[in-house]
Amino acid sequence: MAAHSGGAGRLNGEDRLARPEAEEVTASGTVERVVFRNEETGFAVFRLKTSGGVISCTGYVYFSQGEGEALEVTGHWTEHPRYGRQLQVTGWSKPVPTDREVAIQLFRRLEGVGRRVARRIVAALGPGAVDAILDHGEAALAGIQGLSPEKAQSIVQQVRAHHGVQKVLGQLMALGISPGAAMRVYRVLGEGCLEDIRRNPYLLAGVAGIGFGQADGVARRLGIPADSPFRLQSALLHTLAGSTTEGHCWLDRAFWLAKTAEMLAGIDGDPWEADQFEEAAGTLAREGQIRQEEDRVYLASLWEAEEQVARWAADRLRVAALHSAGLDDLIQSYERESGVTLSFTQREAVRTAMASPLLILTGGPGTGKTTTVRAILWCRQQLNPQTKVGMAAPTGRAARRLEEVSGFSAATVHRLLGMRVEGIAQFDEENPLPYDLIIVDETSMMDILLADKLVRAAGDAGVILVGDVDQLPSVGPGHVLHDLIQAGVPSVRLDVIFRQARESNIVVNAHRVLQGELPRQGGDFWFVEVSGATTAETNAAIAVRLEQAVQNLLAEGYSPADIQVLSPTKKGELGTEALNIRLQQLMNPRQMGKKEIPFGRKGERAWRVGDKVIQMRNDYEKEVFNGEIGVIEDVDPEEGVLLIRFGDALHEYERDEWDQLRHAYAITIHKSQGGEYPVVLIPMTTSHYILLYRNLLYTGITRAKKLCGLIGMPRALGLAVRNTRPVLRNTRLTEKIQVYSRGRGADPGDP
């Protein structure tokens, strides 16, 4: 971004110390040291050597080389409580030389350019050679003696790296795009992004953190007409992408078009002609951005994922089972050595795992899924001591628990696959995972996109998917575990609750709920009835009683990390957003000396040292994934930086990364999947009527390890237990597996 010169005080000599704090100043010099730099957002802390001395600077700056780089910055002074006086940068530029000798020296610093070639470039183009190269590229260097096409290309690339990026980022920010988002746009769309955006601003909607709404705003600023074909195409894609948040892989074509028309009418009120939608949909199909099967419309990525998983599962179904001789004797040996007696279904699971290249092991709490996995691993290693086993789960919490109970190293599925920035996996069809057996736990959480990446990387390894099919489906699109079972993939459902588990009312009540029975009180499970004259009064009373329960638990010695409040929803007085405000005051109140950073429209919220937070989307650069819970260990109020520990790793979050985070004293039941907590508290109100159904309540109860408390209306509890609302998601995985397993080559649903 170009530095602002009008009205700015020039920073020279010792007079910088006398400048008023609020006055905008400009400083020129060279970068002496880069103290901190976030490559993704562009935020940096650095020391700038000026004619008046070395100054500390902070802000969003693009460095092409770092130390030794010439830079001019504009900003105002701030006083940091720890680091002292700093220049908070609001604008920056890289001085383009106008003096002939300075220009020569600049070109001499480029790789592969000597003094003689540098002099020839400046002689041909003058002191403004840099601008000429930025404007005309390699054409500006044509005809200069001693420059091959390859060397000319190298010079252009280096000049653009040193001076061109600032122009692009500055103009992106002028369009209302934040510094961090501008950096992402540049990385995704490349150095020609400005021309592309001016032609079609809706390309921005494909960059992480920029949706249709912001792209639409940029389009208006650029004067793009409201009836632009690009706008309609982007709106159609936005509607399809939005349906994935409800778990759908596809939408009915007529519904898709109608929903998009409704959204656009709500924005500008202008009617659209039906043929305009048809034309836009046809363009998206021709460009390969959508796929259509009869009246079903997919985003291309989801169609490809569903196809890949279906073909992979069908291929495994066609493999003949290989039964190992003496397997029953081997199972008995395991029982003697471990002191564990397996149930009939557990034995069946071990036999199937030995015979089939794909097994689904499902069952509720207390049915012995972990014991069964241990038995399978023991038998596999007895048959082949060299067996290489890969263990994974969709979340870090689930992976750590899998590692503890299995004795094998485990990772998140993302880390197992070596997922990199922009979702690219290190392991795939060309580079399969180096395992003979892959076991994935909590697979009810796995959506179709993650399943696609897993099966592409599985190679010839046997795969065992472990999960509870009665829990909520994945947050992302698809209903993978359910669909695989429905398609006939070998599966074993464990249904015997073992004696030790039967001693827990948490386990017993989870199964009672599944059977449509009300939970029973006592021991590690309790229900507190709360009533009021109106629903609003009752909800307020439930919130107060919830706070009292937390206070009592803290007094009994439970820590804030032990207590997890789960709600069906984010909104309302008993939603996670409102509850987090209340619970933060109880579990991590404001204290003298405890650092915090206010946020929100009026600064009414705060990130505070000790706060429990949850990651809301995958961050492949940090390797922190959706649903992981961390704790804020430190904050820098001046720089807006949060230092958060997720598991064993510490990560810094800048201001423009805060949208990835929420407080996690209360989280939704959906977000709790894959986690276990010593204490779970769940508010029950008829205000959540639309969300009160059996497998949601079941999932919430099964998150508790030591104590589960329900607080609220008995009627709400009864509604949840009785409501067996089926999960309705638009997928075709089951049908496709069945078609492909019969050996049909044509795509199912093709007209």
Buried (B, 14 or more C-beta within 10 A) or exposed (E): BBBBEEEBBEBBEEEBEEBEEEEBBBBBBEBBEBEEBBEBBBBBBBBBBBEBEEBBBBBBBBBBEEEEBBBBBBBBBBEBEEBEEBBBBBBBBBBBBEEBEBBBBBBBBBEEBEEEBBBBBBEBBEBBBBBBBBEEBBEBBEEBEEBEEEBBBBBBBBBBBBBBBBBBBBBBBEBEBBBBBBBBBBBBBEBEBBEBBBEBBBBBBBBBBBBBEBBBBBBEEEEBEBEBBBBBBBBBBBBBBBBBEEBBBBBBBEBBBEBBBEBBEEEEEEEBEEEBBEBBBEBBBEEEBBBBBEBBBBBBBBBBBBBBBBBBBBBBBEEEEEEEEEBEEBBEBBBEEEEBEBBEBBBBBBBBBBBBBBBBBBBBBBBBBBBBBBBBBBBBEEEEEEBEBBBBBBBBBBBBBBBEBBEBEBBBBBBBBBBEBEBEBEBBEEEBBEBBBBBBBBBBBBBBBBBBBBBBBBBEBBBBBBBBBBBBBBBBBBBBBBBBBBBBBBBBBBEBBBEEBEEBBBBBBBBBBBEEEBBEEEEBBBBBEBEEEEEEEBBBBBBEBBBEBBEEBBEEEBEBEBBBBBBBBBEBBBBBBBBBBBBBEBBBEEEEEEBBBEBEEEEEBBBBBBBBBBBBEBBBEBBBBBBBBBBBEEBBBBBBBBBBEBBEEEBBBBBBBBEBBBBBBBBBBBBBBBBBBBBBBBBBBBBBBEBBBBBBBBBBBBBBBBBBBBBBBBBBBBBBBEBEEEEEBBBBBBBBBBBBBEEEEEBBBEE
